[in-house]
């Protein structure tokens, strides 16, 4: 049975493979065309002497064998690190980094492009979105494993995989691990491998990731939430009784959940009955007054120097063309003038204040806040906290200000490093709030929206796609970076579900990143967005399952998949 990648449905944080063609070696020389001297200068010397094994068919495998692990990194004793006090200091520090740093997850989507800023940064992934052509992505061969039920399961599978273990050990000591999601087992496995986890502990992340706790943290920070109650619900009659002050049109949320999977809209008993079992199983739920809002998101990083705040982005929520979940996240936009100045100022201030409260809790590093903007009274309400990188991180870390200074995630790495630093956070935040440092980009997360299950027989390649004058699409070339997108008719597409994967309701098909807006001013999808969605969907073909096929379908597909972005 082929590797089933598609049932990892998330994307509110996505993917890659092993050695790329330019990394592969002819006998004794690099195929990238560099001389040995050029290779060293271009930082491709770490692959010298490695070989990629061949499959029975003769094609290059996406996994590198233990014998093919790249040579250890430079183990010479580093010079004493001086205090970093400027952006140029930070750039130089990561340009010279000698310690191996890994992002271990289902895909590399969340931190796409970070390897270009940080020497010796590599991705270890389960899904091969690039068909072995990304130079810094390692995907091991498939090994027997139990059915995955979470991103954490994928991470732990990778950390225990022999090829991954050999790869990590072969690249040298002092390794650091970063993740989208991880748990206590992940921490233990990293310890066994001699790797430091460069994120707050799983225990602390779990504590602050609780949507109920987020409300309480927001109250401490002076960041208001939509009028709400935090109570146990026993029945619809009980709900009506305890929520009388909020009206009859309500939104209920469980403590944990992704992309709308545990958010329920209830205005009558019939709607309540659809989610009653889930709601009543919770020890406490967030009961909110339903208000006329649109979503916004901002990523930030709390450091010992203060909280650094990224740009406020629009969110695409619940579009039926993209997701089957009514409240499901399905993309973002970033562009100058997206919000009135008073909204921007308030959201940035709230984010900074929330970050400082997180610091008091002992939390360090990267996080994201969802905000709800009330269209009737202009209020800015706290939505959710994601104590991690997210599906919006690729937008934040590729914004114009990131290229002018450094990506936000580098401050996360800096916070967990042993180097001393101090810089003017207030000045940085002021500069990052300048509209001149914001350019216009959008991304769409395309899911399978029909209540069907089939096996994919065709799927589009990752890379640069181009829109024709009539709205149809064609594949221009392979690429693994969004900088290939030159105008609004170009789009970088990252394939998630590939040939041989199951396609089921909610499965992530892929992610499109393009210049310009994909929503109208009334925050509906524009015609260009619809052309992109329809054109990319048409590239997927599937065959119906036979009764025998259903025996191989993972149970998780039948009960609802988990998010991988």
N, C-alpha and C positions, 0 to 999 in steps of 0.2 A: 504494500500500500504506500503511495507517495506521501512525503511529509505534508501533513495538514497544517498549513500556516494560517488559513483564513479565519479559524474560529477564535482567534485572539482579537476580539472586537473592542477597540477602544479609541484610540487616538484622542483622549484628552490628556497625552503624552504620549519610532517606529522603525528603520531596517537596513540589512546588507549582507556581504559575503567576504570571502577570503582574498587571496592575492589577486590583483588586477593584472591584465596582460603586460603593462609596463613594469610590473614587479617580477614577472617570471624571467627565468634565466636560461640563456643558452648555455652550453657547456663552458663554464669558466668566465662568462661575461654577462653583463646586464642587457636585456632586450629593450630597455627604455632608450637605448641609443647614447647613453652617457659613458664617457670614459670613467675609469676608476676615480680619477681626480674629480671629474665633474659630479660623479655620484656622491662623493663625500661632501662636496660643496652644496649639492642640492638636497642633502639629508636623505638620500636613498641608499647610503652605504649600509644601513642596518638590514638590508635584504640580500646583500652580497653573499654568495655561497649557498643560498637557499634554493630548493627545487620544489616544484609543485608536482604532486603525484597525479597520475593519470587514471581515469576510470577505465573500465573494461571496453568502453566504446571508443577510447582514445581521447575523449574530451578532458579538459582540465577540470579536476574536482574542485568544489568550493572549499574544501577543507585542506589544510596543510598538515602533513603527517608529523609525528614526533621528530623524525630525522630531518624534516625540512624546516624546523623552527629556526627563525632568524637568530643570528649571532647575538650574544649578550651585549647589552648596552655598555658604554664607557663606564668603567668602575673606578677610574681614577678619583682620588679624594678631591672633592670640590673646593673651590676657594671660599673663604669666609664671606657669607652673604651680607651685603650692606643693607641698611634700611632703605626701603623703596618710598620715595616721596613724590613721584610724578608718574604720569601716564607712560612716558618714554621709558622710565625705569621698569614698569610693569611689562611693557612690550618686550624689552630686552630680556627680562627674567624668564619669561615663558619661551622666548625664542631659543634660549640656551638650556632649557630644562633637560636634565639627564635622567630623571626618574620616570619609569614607565607609568602612565596613567591610562586607565581603561574605563570605557562606558560599556557596561554589561547589561544588555536588555534584548527584547525581541527584535528590535531594529535600531538603526542609528538616527532615526528621524529627529528625535527631540534635540539632539546636539549636532545636527548636520553642520559641517563646516568648522567645528571647533579644532579638529586635527590640523587645520591650516594655520592656526594661531599658536598651538602648543606643540613644541617638539616632543616626540615620543608618546603622543596621545593616540590611542588605538580603540577601535570598536570591536567588541566581541558580541556577536548577534546570533539569534536562532534563525531568523528569516533571511534569505538571500534576495534582497530586492534589486541588486545590481548584477546578478548573474556572474559573480566572481570578478567584476571589473573595477571595483572600488579599491584603491591602493591601500587603504588603512582599515579595511573591514575584514575581520576573520570570522568565518562561519564553519564550525566543525561538521563533520559528517554525521548523519543521523545515527543515533544510538538508541537501544531499547529504553523506554521510559514509561512511567505511568501516565495516565491522562492528566494533562495540565488543567488546573482549575483557576489559576491566577498568574499574573506576571511574575510574582515571587517564585512560583513553581518553575517557570522558564529559567529564571536567574539561577536557581539552585541546581537545575539540570545542567546548565552550562558550567557552573563552578565545579561540578563533580565529573564533568566529561574529561576523559583522558587526554584528548587532543587539546582541549583548553588548558588543562593543567600543564601539559608539556609546553604549550605556547607561552604561558605566563612565566614558567620557570626558565625557559630558554631565553627570555628577553631581559633577564637581570633582576637584581634585588631592589628593595625599597619601592615595590609596586604600590600603586594607589588605585582604589576601585570607586567608581561612581555608578549610580543606578537611576532608573526611573522609579522602580519599586523594589523593595527588599524587605527581609524579615530577620528574626533572630537567627534562624538557620543560616541565612546568607552571611551574617556577621561571623558565625563560627567557621564556616567554610573559608572565608577570607583569612581569618586568623590562622587556619591550618596551612594556607598557601603563603603566609607571610605578608599579606596585603593589608594596608590600612584602608578603612572605609572612610572616604571623605564626604560624609554626610552626618547630620545628627543621628543619634541612635534610632533604631527601629521602634523602640519603646516610646521615645519622645515624639517621633513623627506620628505614631499611632494616636497618641494623646491629643495632639493639636489638630490632627486630620479629622477629628470628630466634628461634624457640623453643629452639634449642640454646643460643644466647647468653643467653637469659632464665635458663636453669638456672645458667649461670656467673655472671651478675650476682647472682642470688639467693644463691649460695654466698658471694660477697663481702659481701653485706649481712647474712648470717646468717639467711636465709630459706630453710628446707628445702624440697626437692621430694620427691615420691614416690620411693622407692628406684628408681634408674634407672641406665642405662648410655648413653653417647653414642658410638655406634660405627657403622661401615659394616656392612650385612647383605648377604651374597652368595647365601644360599639358606635354606631352612627348616632344613636340618641345621646350617648355620652359626649360625643364630639360636638353636637349641636349645643349641648348644655354648657360645656366649658369654654366654647369659642364664641359665645353670643356677642361679646364686645367687638369681635373682628368681622361680623357679618356672616353671610351664608356662602359666599364665594371664596373658597379657601385653597391654599397650596400646602400640602403636607410633605415633609422630608424626613427620611431616616437619618441616623447619625452618620452612616457611611454609604457610598454609592457613587457611580460615575455616569456622566453624560445623560442625566435624566432617568437612569434606571431605577432610582429610589426616590423620585419626585413624582407626586400624584396631585392632579387637579380635581378638586371635589366641590361640586355645587349642589349635589342632590344625593339621595340614598343609592340610586343606581350606580353612579360613578364611585361612590364609596365602596360598594360591594365588590367592585372589580379589584380593589387593592386592600380590602378588609383584612385578609389573612396576613399580609405583610405588615400592615400598619399595627395591628393588634399584637403582633409578635415582638414589637419593639418596646423596650423598657421606657423609652421616652422619645417623642417625636417633636419636630419643630412644626408648629401650626401657624401659618402666616396668612394675613389678609392678602387677598389677591389684588394686586395693583397693576396699573397700566405701565409696564416697564419694558425697556430694552436692555440687553446685556452689554457689559463692557468688561474688559480684563486688563490687568496690569501685572507685570512681573517685577520682582524686586529682589534685593540681596542684602541681608543684614550682616554687617561686619563689625569688627571691634572699633572701626572708625565711624560707624553710623550706618544707616540704612540707605542704600542706593536704589533709586526708583526709576523704572523704565517707562516707556510710553503707554498711554491709555489706548487700547485697541477696541474696535467694535467686535461683537461676537455674532456669528450666525447661529441661530438657535431654532431647532425644530422644523426646518424646511423639509416638507414631505419629499421633495426631489432628491434629498441628500440622506435623510435618516428616517427610520420608522418611529423613533422616539419623539413624542410631542415636545418634551423639554430638552432634547438631546443637542449637545454642542456639535457643530458641523463646520466650523471655520472661523476665520478672523479677517478683519481689514485693519490696515494702519495707513493713515493719510492725514496731511495737515488740514485743520479745520473740521475734523471729525466731530468735535464737541465744542460747545461754547466755553470760553475761557474760564468762567466761574466754575463750571463742571470739572474742567481739567485741574484747576487749582485745588478744588475740594478733594477730588479723587487722589491726587498726588499727596496732599497733606494727610489724608486718612491712611494711605499706604505707608507713609513714613512712620506715623504714630503707631500703626499696627505692628510694623517691623520692630520698633523699639520695645513694645510689650513682648514680642516673641523673644527678643534678646533677654529680657528679664526672666523668661521661662527657661532660658538656657539654649534656645534654638539659634542656630547659626546657618548662614548661607541662603541659598536660593529658595524663593517661594512665589506663589501667584495668588492674587485676590480677584475674585469675580465681584463686580459691582452691578447693582440694579438701579437704573436711572428712571425715576418716576416721570412719565411724560405729562402728567397732569399738574404736578406742583413743583417740579424741578429738583426734588430731593435726590440725594445720592445715598443709596443703601448698600450695606455690606451684604454680599451674597455668600460665597464660599471661600475657604482657604484651601489651597493645594500646597502642602509643604514639600515641594519638589520641583523639578523641571516639568514642563507640561507640553501639550500639543501646540501651544502658542510660542514655545521657546525658540523655534526656528525663526519666527517673525522678529522677536525681540533681538536675538543675537546676530541678525543680518541687517538691522536698521541702519540708516545713514550714520547716526551717532556712534554706533558700534564700530563702524569702519573708521570714523574720525578719531575715536579713542580706542577702546577695546570692547569686545562683547561682554555683556553682563556676567556670563558664566565664568569668565576669568577672575572676577572678583570673588566668586564662590571658591574657586581653586586657591586663590590667594589666601582667603580666610582660613583654610585648612592646612596651608603650608606652614613650614617652620620659619619663614622669613618675616622679619619685622617690617611693618609698613605704616605709613601715616600720610593721608592726603586730605584735601579739603572736599568733604562729601557735599557740603552745601553748594559749593561752586560747581561740582560735577552735576548735581541734580538740577541746578539752574540751567546749565548748558544743555542737558538732555531734554529739558522742557521746551527749548527753543524750537519753533516750527521749522526753522531752517535746517534743523537736524532730523527732520521727519520726511521720508519720501513715501510714495504710495505703492503699497503691495497688498495682495489678498491671497488667501488660501482656502480651498474647499476640501473637506473630508467627505469622500464619496462612499456611501455604504449601500449594500443591497437592501432595497426597501420592500421587496415582495415577500409574501409568506410562502416561500418555496425553498427547496433544497435540491441542488444539483451538483454535478462534478464539472469543474471548469476544464474545457478542452482548448481554449484560446484565452490569452490575456495580453494586454499591451506591455511593451518594454518600458522600463524606467528611462527617462531621458528628456530631451527637448522635443516637444510637440508644437505644431504650428497650425493656426487657424486660417483656412482659406477664405476668400471673399464671400462665398456662399454659406459660411458658418460650419462647413465640414472641417475635419482635422486630418493631418498627416504627420507621420513620425519623421522628424528632421534628422536626429542623430542621437547616439548615446551621450549622456553626460551625467555627472553625479553632483552638480552644483547649480544653484538657482541663478548664479551670475551669467549663465548662458542665455537667460531671458532678457532680450534687448528691448522689447516693446510689448504692447498689450495683446498682440496677436501671437506671442510666444508664451509657452507655459512649461514649467518643469513639472513632470509627473513622476511621482514615486509610487511604483506598483507595490501593493501589499499582498493581495490575493493573486496567486499565479496559477499557471496550468497545473492540474492535478490536485488543486485545493477544492474543498467544499464551498459552495456559495449558498448562503442561508440568510434569513432575515437578520439584518443588523451587522453582517460581516463587512469589515473594512475592505473595500476594493482598491482604493488608492487615494493619494493626496495630490492636489494640483496647487502649485504656487505660481502666480503671475503678477505682472505689474498692473497698477490701476485698481479701480473698484469693481466689485462683482455684485454690489447692491445699489439700488436707486436711493434717492434721498429719503424716500418713505420706508427704507429698509426692507424692500422686497428684492428678490433676485432680478438682476437686469438680463437683457437678452443675451449678452455676451456670456454670462454665467451659464445660462441654459444651453447655449451651444456647446460650451466646454463639457457640461455634465452629460448631455445626450451623446456627444461625440465620443467621449471616453467610455461610457457605458456600452456603446455599440461595439467596442473592441473586445468585449468579453463574450465568449460563447460557452455554453454548457450543455451537458447531456443529462437527461432525466435518470434518476437512480432506479435500479431494479430492486426487487425484494431482497436479493442477496447483498446488494450494496449497502442497504440500510443496516445490516448486521455490523458493518465496519464504521458506521457513523458514530463519532464520539457522543456520549450521552450529553455533554455540555451543549452541543448544538440544539438539542431538543429542549433544554431547559433554559437556554439563554447564555450567550457567550460573555466573556469579560473583555474589558477595554484594554487595548495595547498602546494607546497614544497618551 
